[in-house]
Amino acid sequence: MGRLDGRVAIVTGAGRGIGAAVAEGLAAEGAHVVASDLGVSMDGSGADESPAREVVDRIRASGGTARTDHTDVASWAAAEKLIRSTVDEYGRLDVLVNVAGILRDRMIFNMAEDDWDAVIDVHLKGTFNTTRHAASYWRENQGGDYRLINFTSGAGIYGAPSQPNYAAAKLGIVGLTLSCANALRRYGVTSNCIAPVATTRMTMGIASSKAVNQYDPANERMSPANVVPIVLYLASTESGWLNRRVIGAGNGRISLFRESGVEREIVASSGVWETASAFAEIEGAFRSAIEHPNPFDRPRG
């Protein structure tokens, strides 16, 4: 039996990289997965159904349950249809994982309005769109073990100089996540945010030699799969105590953030997480940290 048997999850941006790894990881633990990906290029242009289809094919070949979806999350109406069609097909929605994103990097003095709008639309508005419609369903069907899992980035937390649009969107997602944590907890929803570190087509463009070595696809520690265990934990019914948090994941580490930096961190002995050990260590290390007050534990004015 899997840790997520019978749970229904939507993953946006599921066609490649972290989103694909998350979709496959959820399915491997027994979840019914809707792998949603428009199949655009890195800058958001074009569309291709094959990435999501290939992920679903791999899930089904491994005995899992999944279907494809090609929603443009920047569209309010399309996001509503995604939530509604999932509930219609599977009878419920337990987990929403928002990973979808694009890049249009420019320094602030070179950035065009279209480059700003496109990135904000996919990352921030897209996360809002799917979350808004899922939240409406959860409020109408309160009492479940519902999970909202959003993806932020160190680019937003630390301020990447060549990514003002991406940084603004990703830090905005943090605020949205924390607001949802306060608003939706009464309906059985937890809301948390993950800041991943992994080798993807987005990170392969990093220029410095040190970063290139770190993000080498052969570096197993930096595999998107090494981000997945914390997602599985948050998606499970075991994680109901963990809410309103930003969590770093990747490179063999899972870190609980607070405003001043890392509050608590656990490290895989081999550099690569296994699901069972990750679950046990998150329970052991993070539960004690939650008992101590910090800025992410209480509403702020």
NORBEL-V755636 format. One line per field, one symbol per residue. ss: DSSP state (a for helix, b for strand, c for the rest). psi: psi as a letter, one per 20 degrees, with the letter a starting at -180 (. if undefined). burial: 1 if it has 24 or more other ideal C-beta (glycine too) atoms within 12 Angstrom, else 0. A space follows every 50 residues. Layout:
BEGIN
ss: ???
psi: ???
burial: ???
END
This chain:
BEGIN
ss: cccccccbbbbbccccaaaaaaaaaaaacccbbbbbccccccccccccca aaaaaaaaaaacccbbbbbccccccaaaaaaaaaaaaaaaccccbbbbcc cccccbcaaaccaaaaaaaaaaaaaaaaaaaaaaaaaaaacccccbbbbb bbcaaaaaacccbaaaaaaaaaaaaaaaaaaaaaaaacbbbbbbbbbccc ccaaacccaaaaaacccccaaaccaaaaaaaaaaacaaacccccbbbbbb ccbbbbbbccbbbbbbbcccccccaaaaaaaaaaaaaaaaccccaaaccc c
psi: qrikpiqpppoqkjhrcggghgghgghhjjqppooppikrrhjjqaqpih ghhhghggghhjjrpqqqqlpoiipghhhghggghgghgiirohppoohp rrpnpqqhiipqhhhgggggggfghgggghgghghgghhilqiamqppoq pbqhhghimphjlhggggghhhhgggghghghhihijjpqorppoqoqor hgiiiphqhghgggjphiohhjqhhihhhhggghiriijiioqlqppqpr kjqppoqrhibpgqqqpphiippqgghggghgggghghhhipqrhjiqqq .
burial: 01110011111111111111111111111111111111110101000000 11111101100001111111111100011111111110010111111111 11111100001000110111111111111111111111000001111111 11111110010011111111111111111110111011111111111111 11100100000000100000111111111111111111101111111111 11111111000111111100011010011011001100110000011000 0
END
